Every structure is written in structure tokens, then in C-alpha cells.
């Protein structure tokens, strides 16, 4: 069976559609003349879909993050989209891949960050369509401890996961990446951290900023080229200033020694 693309309406999204000609009779049809979205089951995956909760001192917002599976010719390419909200219903439309005039050298996936805002607990119906021609339906379930995305269809879209667990406001986590000869200094820093709380893992799951699997903590984008320490524990607001001072002193003392430190908290603080 031949593999054809929808050239006029879908050429920028490049979604290969496998047509059953005798059943659909659409080989000469122009999608622009159709009023209703077309739902097709044989669409190759072209986009990766993930979830994220942005945590800032101003508050939290839920995001859907989309990437093309295929690399694009500019490393700063984006996916153009529109979003419409009616009460608790979100309609998202992916329109085209934009290659910016200031094309950054190198190939990388095109990216879209779709912000749905701060969502109280409840049920939120979603539709994600590809150039108004292929439509996917889903339900986002928001709980105090997690977001759960239930896809009814996955035409052209590959979800990475169905659940994003939520970080509690009192959480404190981070890493120190250091050359091996600083091991004793890092051990001393760890002992100082222990004065403010005990290393304590939440339940296994994907939290966006970090993942816990088999009772092991892995922090997003943590360095891998040298030894590192990861840390996670609940923290009291009253201790934040002193922790900031401890980390700043350590960073200043060893600033010329290939040290990398990143600590964060569940209220959007960075240390």
C-alpha cells in the first residue's frame, strides 16, 4: 500500500498518512474544503508529548511540551500552535513548524511549550489536532499529588508518560558535581545539610525536575562526567536563608575547581 503525505494542508507538519483508497476515497480531496476534522488511525508518530509543572516564586502552571521526533534544520525551530479554552475544555491546534529567520546552526527537534496555566483539581477535556485535519481526544485529571493524562487516541503523537507527580512546596532537592579530589569537602557539606533535614525520597515516579525509580533519585540534566552527590529532603521556610548561605560559601570557596551546584525548592527557589 503506497505511503502518501497530505501535501497542501499538512506539508509543514510532514505527517505520513497511510490511505486505504478504496475505503476512504480521498485521494483527490483538498482538506481545506472539509469542515470537520478527519480522524485516521494509520498515522506515523511525528510528535513527542510530555508534561511539565513550571514552579516559580509567583506560582505554578501546567504545561504540555511537544517536540518533533525528526530533527529540523535549525536548532531553534519551533512548533506554531494555537490554544482555545472554554470553561474547563482546552482545544489545541498544531499548525506548522517554524524555521526562524535567525536560524541557529545545527539540527534539533522543533519545540512547543503549551501553557495551560494554574489548574485546580478536576477533569479537563483536551483535544490536540494536527493542522485541523487529524484530531486526538484526551482527558487531563488534576489531583493535589499528580497530573494524569489519559489519551483516547494517539494519531501522530507519542506520549512519553501518563502521569506527572507533583512536588510538594516543602521539598528541597539538588546536586553537586565535583572533581574527585573534593570528596572530603563534599562530605562535609553533606553533613551540614543533614543538620536541616534527613535525606528522604518521595514515592517512585516522574516529577519533571527529577525522577525516582527503584528508590533512586535522578535529577534532570544532572552532570555525568564526574562524581556527583544528589540530595532531597523536606525543608522549613525558616531554614532557607541559612541553607542558601552554606551553599554560597561552598560555591565561592571552590569556584575555580570545576564545581557545579544546583539546588531548588518546591516554591520556585534556586540556591
C-alpha positions, 0 to 999 in steps of 0.5 A: 500500500503506497505511503502518501503525505497530505501535501497542501494542508499538512506539508509543514507538519510532514505527517505520513498518512497511510490511505486505504483508497478504496475505503476512504476515497480521498485521494483527490480531496483538498482538506481545506474544503472539509469542515470537520476534522478527519480522524485516521488511525494509520498515522506515523508518530511525528510528535513527542508529548510530555508534561511539565509543572513550571514552579516559580516564586509567583506560582505554578502552571501546567504545561504540555511540551511537544517536540518533533521526533525528526530533527529540523534544520535549525536548532531553534525551530519551533512548533506554531500552535494555537490554544482555545479554552472554554470553561474547563475544555482546552482545544489545541491546534498544531499548525506548522513548524517554524524555521526562524529567520535567525536560524541557529546552526545545527539540527534539533527537534522543533519545540512547543511549550503549551501553557495551560496555566494554574489548574485546580483539581478536576477533569479537563477535556483536551483535544490536540489536532494536527493542522485541523485535519487529524484530531486526538481526544484526551482527558487531563485529571488534576489531583493535589499529588499528580497530573494524569493524562489519559489519551483516547487516541494517539494519531501522530503523537507519542506520549512519553508518560501518563502521569506527572507527580507533583512536588510538594512546596516543602521539598528541597532537592539538588546536586553537586558535581565535583572533581574527585579530589573534593570528596572530603569537602563534599562530605562535609557539606553533606553533613551540614545539610543533614543538620536541616533535614534527613535525606528522604525520597518521595514515592517512585515516579516522574516529577519533571525536575527529577525522577525516582525509580527503584528508590533512586533519585535522578535529577534532570540534566544532572552532570555525568562526567564526574562524581556527583552527590544528589540530595532531597529532603523536606525543608522549613521556610525558616531554614532557607536563608541559612541553607542558601548561605552554606551553599554560597560559601561552598560555591565561592570557596571552590569556584575555580575547581570545576564545581557545579551546584544546583539546588531548588525548592518546591516554591520556585527557589534556586540556591 
